[in-house]
Amino acid sequence: MRERILYSAVMAILMSISIHGKDATSVKTVEPTRTSPVINIAKSSFQKKGFVTTKWCAENGYFIDCRLETLACGGGECFRDWEYGDKQHTDLVLYVHKDLQYYHLKPSKEFNSSEFISNCFGKNSIKVVGEYNKKENTITIYEYVVPSE
């Protein structure tokens, strides 16, 4: 039963991100290197490489074992209170081992969040390129690079 709820929550997130995250008037292509197009080179000068996870998982030391329901409801065992259709609390972060801290990730308007989650969530050595807001400790993502296997 838990797996079914978890599966439904993850699918709902991915579907809502793909539906609401795309501009209906244009079609965008992604290069085979799994990078999204850089929108503004000047703004994209900040780069960090680390592990993509949720804020709750990073704060609790869960990386590869991060619970998938944290993508929908934001915390551990939150699925018990979260119902399908409730507001989603996806707080993606990039945990940088070298800095021993995480950076909040905020997609730019043109950024494909559902593709980013499916390609990068729970993976290490993801290079994020974007604009850094020091006050909010947030990286606005314009581009990402998945290391070749």
N, C-alpha and C positions, 0 to 999 in steps of 0.2 A: 504494500500500500504506500509506504514511504517513497519507494522508487517511482511509483506512478505519479505521485504528487510532485516530486522533484522533477521528473521528466516534463510534466505539464507546465511547471513554473519556468523552466529553462526555455522550453519551446515558446511560451507566451512572450518571454523577454525578447528572444531572437526575432519573433514575428513582429512584435510591436516596434522594435528598433528598425527593422528593415522596412516596415510600412511607413513609419513616421520619419525615418531618417533620410528618405530619398526624395528628391525633388521630382515631381511628376512631369515636369516639362523638359527635362533633359536626361540623357543617358550618359553615364560615365563608365570608362573602362579602367581596369587596373592592370598594370604591367605584370608580367609573369614573375617578377622578383618579389612579389607580394609587398609592394610599396604603394602607398596612395600618392597621387600627384601633389607636389609641393605648391602651395597657393602663393606664398609670399616668401621669397628667399631671405629677405631682411629679417622677417619675423621668425624664421625657422633656424636661427643660429644656435639655439639651445639644444644640446643633445645629452641624453642619458641612456645608459644600458642597464637593464635589470630584469626583475621578475614581475610579470603582470598578474595581479591578484586583486582581491577586494580589500577594503580598508580593515574590516573585521578580521580577516584571515591574517593580514600583515601584523596587526596589533597583537594577535594571539599566537603568532609564530607558525601558522599553518601555511604551507606553500603548496607543495604537490598534493597534500591532503586537504586542500581547501574545499569546503563544502559548497557544492554548486548552488544550493538554495540561497547563499549569500549574494548571488547575482540578482535575485528577485527581491529579497526582503532585507538584506543588509547585515544579518547576524547569524550566529549559530543557533540552531533549533528554532529560528524565527518562523519556520514553515508551520509550526503548530498553531500560530495565531494568524498567519497570512492566508488569505483566501484569494482564489483566482479572480482577477479584476481589481484587486486592491492596488494602490499606488506602489510603484516599484522604487526600491531604494538601492540602486546599483551604484556603489561608490568604488570605481576602479582606481587602483593605485599602481605605481611602478616602484617596487622596493629595490633600492640600489644597495647591494651588499657592501660596496666600497665606502659608501657614505653612512651606512647603518641607519638609514631612514627611508621613508617612502614619500613619494610625490603624488598628489591627487592628479588624476588624468581627466581632462575636459576635451571632448572632441570639438574641432572647429566646425563651422556650418557645413562645409563641403566634405567632411570626413565621414567615412562609412563605418559606423560603430559596430554593426553586427558582424561585418567581416573582420574587424579588429578583434572582437571577442572570440570568434571562432578560430582565428589563426594564432592568437597570442595568449589567451587566458590559461593560466597554469604553466606557462613556459618561461624559461630563463633566457638571458642574453638577448632580450628584445630591445632593439635600439629605437628610442622614441625621439623624434625631432619636432621641435615646436617653439612656442614662446613661453617663457617662464615668468610667473607672477610671484615674486618673492613674498609679498604680503600675505597671499593666500596659500602659498606653497603648492601652486597648481601649474601644471604644464598643459597648455592648449596644444593639442596634437594636430600637426599638419601632415606628418609622414611617419611611417614606422618601417623597420626592417627586421624580418625574421631570419635568424641565422640559417645558413644552408646546413643540412644534416649530413 
